[in-house]
Amino acid sequence: MTAAADPRTSVLFVCTHNSARSQLAEGLLRARHGDRYEAFSAGTVARGVHPLAVEALRDAGIDPSAQSSKTIDDLGDQDFDIVVTVCDNALEACPYLPARVRNVHHSFRDPSAVEGTENDRRAAFATVRDEIAAWIDGAFGTPEPATEADLPGIRALLEAAALPVGDLPEADRFLVVRPGNVVLGSVAVEPYGDAGLLRSLAVAPEARGTGAGSRLVEAAEARAHADGLRSLVLLTTTAAPFFEARGYAPMDRAEAPAGVRQSSEFQGTCCASAVCLGKALSP
């Protein structure tokens, strides 16, 4: 009998020596989000898993005993949905391996390059571990309800994506992906009767390709359904294929629910060339 394919998204973390950062990232993703992601790591040269990386993972309650240092060549013809390079932009040239879905880069300092006492070096590994953990939770984790403190970050994210910010809804209408205090993704739903306007979906460049956009939309749909909404409508100038792949169908603006048509987006904030899409939420 042939074994069933693993339904999880495969993620490969790559750095130069597969000794510290990529090992930390592999262990952290597996421990924190292993129900949805299958984690791997590799490098251009295999120097062995750094003892302080092992210690840093164990201090976080993670058993790294199954992890080993390997090169990209050791992977053979195995391919991966997402490949994340974690080298330091300023100091290193990252190896490149094409991904099935998306290549992502996020720069982290190399803790093994830190000099000083054993305590200094141990602290450097703990700091980078925590930085990687925060980024992983934001890029791969579950969207959370936004707070007032998130609004400046949401506004900056939307401005960078050239999306409307002059009529933002209240914070409690938003969901975000947020490592620490940095907003990497956002989405909002404005309710109008039993229909909702899905808006302000944006993902920062460093989190694109991780599935953050899909997770935000899924979370927004689940929240809208729980709030009693029966359908969602949106306007988009660039993302129609993304939404159509998730069950949204083109519709004439005049067919949108009356309340949604009275929203600021329909009344002029969003340009006239935007495509209107809608989706009925499952009962």
Summary of the structure (lengths in Angstrom):
residues: 283
radius of gyration: 21.3
end to end distance: 37.4
largest distance: 68.8
contacts: 914
relative contact order: 0.11
helix: 36%
strand: 21%
